[in-house]
Structures are given as structure tokens and as C-alpha cells.
Amino acid sequence: MSNFLGKNGFIWWMGVVEDREDPLNLGRCRVRIFGWHTDNLSLLPTSKLPWALPCNPPNATMTTATPIIGDYVFGFFNDGMSGNFPVMLGVLPGIPQENNEEPTAFPSGSHYPKGEPTTSRLYRNEKLSQTAIGIHNSILDTGVETASGGSWSEPASKYDAKPPYNRVTETESGHIFEMDDTPGAERVHLAHKANTFFEIAPDGSKVTKVSGKNYEVYLSDHNIHVKGTCNITVDGNANLYVKGDVVEKVDGDYTLNVTGNAAINGKTINLNNGTKGAARVDDTADTGDAGTGSHFDTNSAGTNKIETGSKTVFIGD
């Protein structure tokens, strides 16, 4: 064969994504290619454009990262001069401008802010108040009271990114993933559009914030070791249900402050490893006589010892 794919010339192209709803779910896009396709939608509507196949890296065969409408992409024709089998090799950044005549061919799309680079604001460190970091910093949880009488506050983000160090993935709906290598401001940040996020600061500190309900399920053992102070403040009710035994060990002092009533219900309540039944209202006390007749005291007269008490609550020896 004197002419075959790879020997018939490399025809490359650049165009704009107009459609990404691939019926085969391969990540294909319909691309209007400069010079090859007219900008007249009546002569060549988007639905008549050929599908351009993405070229994924060899270590990401199951990764789908379809370009979005308005993205400038470039690639080559797999069928040479026929121009009916385009392959996308990459996406080119740009600065989309306002187009008052859309919809039109070669659209700028609606995802990117007009007049700004298509790179993320978190990459550029611009208009930070309109980013996930700005939102986080505007709703910090501050002055949280602790049981000991102190308080703590959620720290603000340590964001101080400088391009080109911050690797940012920002999706169409607003999910964010940052791996920031800015010297002195290295962070990892993962945020959901609903403002649930976690962020690891340059010193290794971590902030986790859940804007909705939080669920954790452990199918095996769960161990926690806090080598500092642990503060837990619950604004609502707290319930702990343990189906086995509970053991608490305190090397220092134990203080329990209850503003309302305190109730302890147990088959046997033993305080201080006690063996003596605790006296209660209406328990029989020594009457001071010799224990004769109808009296129930068994002590000698005048000993003033309580003779009956609880058989389930024990205090001391």
C-alpha cells in the first residue's frame, strides 16, 4: 500500500465545541472547525457537524473529561483530507468575550465569565470573594463555647495561591478540587457546590465542614487518639447508645455540670466501690432503745446507726 493512515499526511485543525451530548457516551463532541465548516447555521446546523472523538492519555482509559460548549479544541483528522473523522487532542485556554448575537456558530458558551481567562479564579487568585474560598471565609463558625468555659473558632482558609503552582479542577456546577503547591502556602482543598468541604493547611491542620447531614459507618473497629485537647459542643441534643459495655477512665479530675435534672437508672449503682447500702428517705433509723418489743432496730441503745438502706445503691465501705 502506497497510501494509508499515517502516511497520507497529518491534517490538523482547531475549532469550537458546539454539542457534547454524545449518544454513545464516549465523550465525543460536535466541533465547528475553522476553515472547514461555515459559520452559517442555516447551511450547516450543529446537528450536522461530525462527532470528534477524544484522545485520552494511555493511563486514563476510563476517565471522562468532556470539553464544554465554547471550549476551543484542536486535533487532527483520522481520515485525512476527507475531514469527517476528527479526533480531539487538547483544549486551548482563552478569554471569551460577550456575544449579544448568540446563539450562533462558534459559541463562547455560558460557563466561563466573559472577559476573563478560562482558567479558574482560584488558579489566578482573582475575585476571591466570588469563589468557594471566599464563601468559606464569609461563614466561619466563631466563638464556639466549650464545657470548660473557653471557646474556639474555625480558622479562615490559608489560601495564598500564585500561578502557576495551584492545580485546580473546577466543574460546571461549581465543585472544586485544589492541589496547591504555592511555596509556603501548600494546601489540599475539596469542596462541593453546597459548601461542604475539607481543606488541609500548609502546617497540616485540617478543617472539615458539612453543610448538610453527616453520616459515618464503620464496619469494623474505630480508633481515635487525640494528643491534645478535645472539645465537643452540641447545640442540639446528643444521644449515645452502646449495645455492649462502656468503660471510662480518667486519670485527672472528673467534673459533671448539669443545669437540669440528672437521672441514673441502673440495676445496681455502685459509687466508690461501695459495700454499704445508701440510706434513703423513710429508711429505718436507730430509735435509741434496746431493740425490744415492736421496734426493729438491732443496735444497742444510743448507737444512732441507720439500720436499713438501699440494696442497689452502694456508697463507700
VENTA-V264748 format. One record per pair of residues at least 12 apart in sequence whose C-alpha atoms are under 6 Angstrom apart, sorted by the first residue. I is the first residue (numbers start at 1). GAP is how many residues later the second one is. Records with the same first field share a line. If there is no record, write none. Layout:
BEGIN
I: GAP ; GAP
END
This chain:
BEGIN
11: 65 ; 66 ; 69
12: 63 ; 64
13: 61 ; 62 ; 63
14: 19 ; 59 ; 60
15: 16 ; 17 ; 18 ; 19 ; 57 ; 58
16: 15 ; 16 ; 54 ; 55 ; 56 ; 90
17: 13 ; 14 ; 52 ; 53 ; 54
18: 12 ; 13 ; 51
27: 39
28: 23 ; 24 ; 25 ; 26
29: 22 ; 23
30: 19 ; 20 ; 21 ; 22
39: 66
52: 34 ; 35
53: 34 ; 35
54: 33 ; 34
55: 33 ; 34
69: 40
70: 37 ; 38 ; 39
72: 19 ; 20
73: 17 ; 18 ; 19
74: 14 ; 15 ; 16
75: 12 ; 13 ; 14
93: 25
94: 23 ; 24
95: 20 ; 21 ; 22
96: 12 ; 18 ; 19
97: 17 ; 18
98: 16
123: 40 ; 43
124: 39
137: 19
140: 14
141: 12 ; 13
142: 12
160: 25
161: 21
162: 20
165: 16 ; 17
166: 14 ; 15
167: 12 ; 13
174: 19
175: 16 ; 17 ; 18
176: 14 ; 15
177: 12 ; 13
185: 17
186: 16
187: 13 ; 14 ; 15
188: 12
196: 13 ; 14 ; 15
197: 12
268: 44
269: 43 ; 44
270: 43 ; 44
271: 43 ; 44
272: 44
274: 40 ; 41 ; 42 ; 43
275: 39 ; 42
276: 38 ; 39 ; 41
277: 32 ; 33 ; 34 ; 36 ; 37
278: 31 ; 32 ; 35 ; 36 ; 37
279: 30
283: 25 ; 26
284: 23 ; 24
285: 21 ; 22
286: 18 ; 19 ; 20
288: 13 ; 14
289: 12
END
